[in-house]
Amino acid sequence: AYIQPPDPIISPSTGVQPKAASLLTETFIQLEVQSFAGVIATSDIVVEFRWPCPAPCTAGVTAVRPVVQSYRRMDESAYPTAIQDVVVTIKTPILSLSLESSAVQIVVFHAQQPLRQATYDNFGMRDPTSPTVSGMATDEGFVGTSSIKVRASASTEVSALVTNAKSAIVDLVVGDVSYDMSASLFDPTARQAYAVWTQPGDTEGLLTVSPSGAFVYGQTRYESNCGASCTTACCGEGACPLCACSHSCFALQYYDDLQPFITFNTALEGPEIGGTQILVTVARLPQVDEVRELSVIFDGQHYAETFLVSSSDEETKLQVYSPAVDMGSLPTRSVPVEIVVTARPDRNVFLEGGFMYRAVDPVVSNVAPTTGKSTGGVPVTVTIRYFPVGAIGFEFDSVRLSDDNVTVAENTVQRTIVTFRTPATLPGIKTVRVFPKSNPFSDKAKFFDFVVEDASQIALRPFIPVESMHQPPAGSTDRLFVSNYPAYATEATINWRGTATGAAGVDVTVTPTISVSGGVATMQYLRPTAASVGAAVATLTVRPTDPAIRSVVSDKVVQWAYTFYDGRAIRFTSASPSSLPTSASLYGRAVSLNPLVRARIQNFPQETAVSQVTVYLGGTREAKVVGVEHTLTCPMVTVSCPGNRSVVVFESPNIDSPIEWQVEIAAGGVPMVAFPVQYFVPCSFDAFCAKSSLTADARWLGDNPPSSSECFAGGVCVDHNTLPTTQLRSVDPVVGPADGGTVVTVKYEAIPAFAASDITLTVGQGSTSVQVAVSSLSPEAGSTLSANRGTLTFSMPKVPGGDTAALTTVPVRIAVSFGNLQSEGTTSFQYTPVLQGPAVLQSVYPSELPAGATGQVVTVQLSNFPRLPSLSDSSLVAATFGQGGGAMSATAV
């Protein structure tokens, strides 16, 4: 006897594997029974399969006992007779009884304790030969096996295919309602039945549960004697014991078909400071005319900057820029993103998974200038990426600057540009700290160095000689301009000394002639001669000539980098522009910024043609060479001609990353020169122009690539309210067959599109309208947002609505929408019926002619004849008289 009796149970989730078996084949089943009485042999374990009653209980059979194959104690160390957990293996029985598919109950008990039973409900015993709903479809295009979604707002046409059908479907019941079938077919050879009916919508919302909906069950019935107690609710339980007729179960799932949902979005992650562009397409969002009619809300409180790309009853396209959020010291943070139309807050939608923010560290991208006089007052402009928005403070050499000395030009989540004025201080390297005033000691504060120079120190003025031939022509000179030059008498020397890795061993000193005017000295000197080429350091030393002054004033010294080169060697001298923009995007559309680069090269092979020159970036990206100019040709290096000069002009390729690339130029396959070029990320002109309620002109920007990351409005920002009205100058053809395929050419004026993807082209109207892709778009040269012309082509789709037998005229809408810009033009197209079979003769007059008659006009009336594009072109119609060998051709008139 047990102190505490066993209480056997079978886990409903993991206690039975598998959870279904065939009525016609043996299947091994494992049962995990917990708290079972001690087992010595398999005969101690009894398993029963119990069918529901009263049906299909026949011949008094309500339960079947399969043979227990084996058992295993889950705790092998347990005493055999102790209460324990066991795994029992059985083999399902093969039944010759007239049993249909059903959910049966499995009962397990100890042979000595038949009242202490463990049960498992709804084990599936399936007859593979029973009729089964094996395919479903709706007029919305949804498909399923034995279940399918139906709309809640309106009725849905549903079709069901039944396999293993032994007879036709005589009734179709959903819930408690029997529905008339609009189509019902039965193929006894294939043993298939087919039914089509109209399922009404759930307009009162009794069955619709957002977002996935609730199930309502139905039956296809093959007999009429199901009984009053037979309801379809049993299909949800897996067994219908009260149904006396042969039937098959299926399920319908009502869903809110008016609820908006996301069909497309770009990556949902970005920096905490915001500014990440997200392109979103929302289906079924209530249509809006202006972006202010909706909101995109991050974390329930931060409203995103949003642009309306397009909006219709079918879908709305948005361009969203993530707002800044507080990370709360977290490295990453996910927040919900809600899109809601103000007038219909009940039709809101969330971006699945929300938006993932990453903590970022501000970066000082530029400081100009980096040096200044000790007297102070030097304006220094600092550019910082990802700096917090808000009031900004500065410390200069641990001294906090007043707000009067700080001017903020731009402070956005992407970029901050701020200028401060240096205080008067001693010369030296000073540390500058810039910080958000809202949290002065946060990790968002940034540091950089500023060099303070002695105010009395001399300085070089442009243009500063930084290179010369190592063996210059005799008598050639250079000039050096020096500001803040002393008023007392001086003498000066210029020394060039090679660096260890450059012009090693070079040590040359010259004495310049000096003239001073207005504190600026002009020094002229003979170019130095060096024994080797390479890098050197030039040093200008100015000292007083008066011993008394020399005793109290130290020498003034200025140094700068210098290069000695071989005047007869091929050498790169400069490139313009020296920095290039990466690829950009406006309103979600890629914009190629490909400026022309002019690379100046000395002693490039003369007479080299464009076809012989190649330009590569990083050894992998080839640039298009558009020209080679030989600007100066010298037979030999002289004072008046320092060498051949050439310019190679190439188009910058599309580069996505703001990194430095090595440019390699070759002539005839032989490498000539290499030089670096820096790429930068251009301004986000769509957001910049939008701040002034203007629209960025992508075409103008492509024709005028920016030379820096600075934003500017001139030329690129356009007032969309001043743009001309769209005109469709010609549309050809305007008639075509109803089965589609007609290629239409449109000549337009004032359609502000420069890529086929810019255009939304709609054929038809209402729920049957069809969106069509533009096949080609060819703007004329010089086209911009403000003034443009061009040609576009597209192929007509099959007639909207599908009626190919009728003469139908439909509207064709050509629209462009991005930023604040909305532009469209409308025309029409006539669909002609698609002919089936030969032409039909309606009448002939006269119906007979005398023998030998010629030139007689015969009028023939035909139907089901192709439409003729011209009624005056008789060559489009051919006619013959007679048949076989006696047939004669006739002339159509």
Buried (B, 14 or more C-beta within 10 A) or exposed (E): EEEEEBEBBBEEEEBBEEEBBBBEEEBEBBBBBBBBBBBEEBEBBBBBBBBBEEBBBEEEEBEBEBEBEEBEBEEEEBEEEEBBBBBBBBBBBEBEEEBBBBBBBBBBBBEEBEEBBBBBBBBBBBBEBBBBBBBBBBBBEBEBEBBBBBBBBEBBBBBBBBBBBBEBBBBBBBBEEEBEBEEBEBEEEEBBBBBBBEBEBBEEEEBBBEEEBEBBBBBBBBEEEBEEEBBBEBBEEBBBBBBBBBBBBBBBBBBBBBBBBBEEBEEBBBBBBBBBBBBBBBBBBBBBEEBEBBBBBBBEEBEBBBBBBBBBEEBBBBBBBBBBBEBEEEEEBBBEBBBBBEEBEEBBBBBEEBBEBBBBEBEBBEBEEEEBBBBBEBEBBBBBBBBBBEEBBBBBBEEEBEEEBBBEEEBBBBBBBBBBBBBEBEBEEBEBBBBBEEEEEEEBBBEBEBEBBBEBEBBBEEEBBEBBBBBBBEEBEBEBBBEBBBEEEBEBBBBBBBBEEBBBEBEBEBEBEBEBEEEEBBBEBBBBBBBBBBBBBBBBBBBBEEEEBEEEBEEBEBEEEBBBBBBBEBBBBEBEBEBBBBBBBBBBBEBBBBBBBBBBBBBBBEEBEEEBBBBBBEEEBEBEBEEBEBEEEBEEBEEEBBBBBBBBBBBBBEBEEBEEBEBBBBBEEEEBBEBEBEBBBBBBBBBBBBEEEBBBBBBBBBBBBBBEBEBEBEEBBBBBEEBEEBEBEEBEEBBBBBBBEBEBBBBBBBBBBBBBEBBBBBBBEEEEBBBBEBBEBEBEEEBBBBEBBBBBBBBBBBBBBEBBEEEBEBEBBBBBBBBBBBBBBEBEBBBBBBBEEEEEEEEEEEEEEEEEEEEEEBEBEBEEBEEEEEEEEEEEBEEEEEEEEEEEEBEEE
